[in-house]
Amino acid sequence: MNTTHLAQEASTGNPILNIAVFVVFIVVTMTVVMRAGKTTKEASDFYTGGATFTGTQNGLAIAGDYLSAASFLGIVGAIALNGYDGFLYSIGFFVAWLVALLLVAEPLRNVGRFTMADVLSFRLRQKPVRMAAAFGTLFVTLFYLIAQMAGAGSLVSVLLDLHGFAQQATVIAVVGVIMIAYVLIGGMKGTTYVQMIKAVLLVAGVGVMTVLCFVAIRGGMGTLLQEAVNTHAASDAIQAAGYEPEAILQPGLKYGNTAMQQLDFVSLGLSLVLGTAGLPHVLMRFYTVPTAREARKSVTWAIVLIGSFYLMTLVLGYAAGALVGPDRILSAPGGANAAAPLLALELGGSIFMALISAVAFATVLAVVAGLAITASASVGRDIYDAVLRDGKSSEEEQVRVSRITVVVIGIASIILGILAMEQNVAFLVSLAFAIAASANLPTILFSLYWKKFNTTGAVASMYTGLTAALVLIFFSPAVSGAETAMVPGADWSFFPLTSPGLVSIPLAFLAGIIGTYLGKPDNLDHLAAEMEVRSLTGVGVEAPVDH
């Protein structure tokens, strides 16, 4: 089968058409954001959309939040190049929702109001817990933003065939500016509507691509897998790597050659499965619905959409390996992240590629906007109001600080996203999951389910998990000491795993237990009892908490 004719004619489609479709998408979504922004009058509107969304709407928005550039660009590229081991990202991202649904979603909605720290500090001392939670939120958000920026840079670079560093860096900067505008204008309402639209378009677009894949290979899944093996067998990159083409159908290609790689896989899986229940921007979604029942309904809808999407990534990944081929993917701007748009070009030509890429770009914008709101809410409420102003600031002041935070974290994510342009965005997001599972999840679970848990344990758990994850990432092969590292010319790594979860997550749980037994009781038993009643029944959700 000849699969290179489109590459010879045009490797990126029609750049003018691509940009035209992009502009249309940006104009339409910005119009939605501006209309929603006119109704953003109070802090609750900016942070949670006034808690007016139904479970179905919020389920679409959660799917829009969760199905990021990592899910579409990164996983398709990982499967195209690494086969079975690439699909492990899909499995981990999806199974993680069971943890969120069974342990976190409903109790969190019943206890909190705006941010994750509302729950963590409910029956503990406000200032130290909110400060620690805010730091955890900021670093999780920042790593997630880096992945989205890198994904956007790869996407547009493929469309416009931009190979230069300065050109790709400019693309990331433009995405960052648009993201900042989205949040400042629309708040949570505008962002939620964009995410709902994007979720429908993304799942529909991936569904169409899946059907076209089977049409293109004129067969079923077995034929598709065999075509992928045949294309890998003819690949110069695969031959240079020295492994058999059939290895893409078996586990172990990326994570099975050595015992350390197998441990790395266990660490990655642990981070993915536990990370979702600690992601601040996903947890914040539960506050945009009016009741706990709607929160459960929204998670159910999200699971249906997300599960369907991840099943289809298996088809798209192997189809990219079969129809595009490893050589073309690796030579394109962005490397593995280019597999999905190149597959769209192969399946439907330049117009189809432009449409799919525009949806992917809208995905990046929507996810980035949701992340920015989460970080801004954490700074505005948890640091500025609760810690710096002792809870005495006005809602207008909080929103103003939050808007400034959006600008600052947007600039930081642009700079770091430029440094991470060549990394697979699915892997970059896995680092955010590792930080969330280490810094946030142990404290969330202890706060909800352990009566003896106290402020010392919470602070110890959050700072230990966050510090351990950040330090191990910095000294891992993901940052230095490897050809694919963020800083390829240096080597200061001593931690052998690219994912820190296997070490940092148990350390965080252990620190929480030790801190609780060594620390003094908070003597807030009445709040512990109230939190238990709220989390289980939802009674008194809107009542203020008196510390």
Buried (B, 14 or more C-beta within 10 A) or exposed (E): EEBBEBBEEBBBBBBEBBBEBBEEBBEEBBEBBBEBBEBBEEBBBBBBBBBBBBBBBBBBBBBBBBBBBBBBBBBBBBBBBBBBBBBBBBBBBBBBBBBBBEBBBBBBBBBBBBBBBBBBBBBBBBBBBBBBBBBBBBBBBBBBBBBBBBBBBBBBBBBBBBEEEEBBBBBBBBBBBBBBBBBBBBBBBBBBBBBBBBBBBBBEBBEBBBEBBBEBBEEEEEEBBBBBBBBBEEBEBBBEEEEEBBBBBEBBBBBBEEEEBEBBBBBBBBBBBBBBBBBBBBBBBBBBBBBBEBBBBBBBBBBEBBBBBBBBBBBBBBBBBBBBBBBBBBBBBBBBBBBBBBBBBBBBBBBBBBBBBBBBBBBBBBBBBBBBBBBBBBBBBBBBBBBEBEEEBEBEBBBBBBBBBBBEBBBBBBBBBBBBBBBBBBBBBBBBBBBBBBBBBBBBBBBBEBEEBBBBBBBBBBBBBBBBBBBBBBBBBBBBBBEBBBBEEEEEBEBBBBBBBBBBBBBBBBBBBBBBEEBEEBEBEEBBEBBBBBBEEBEEBEEEBEB
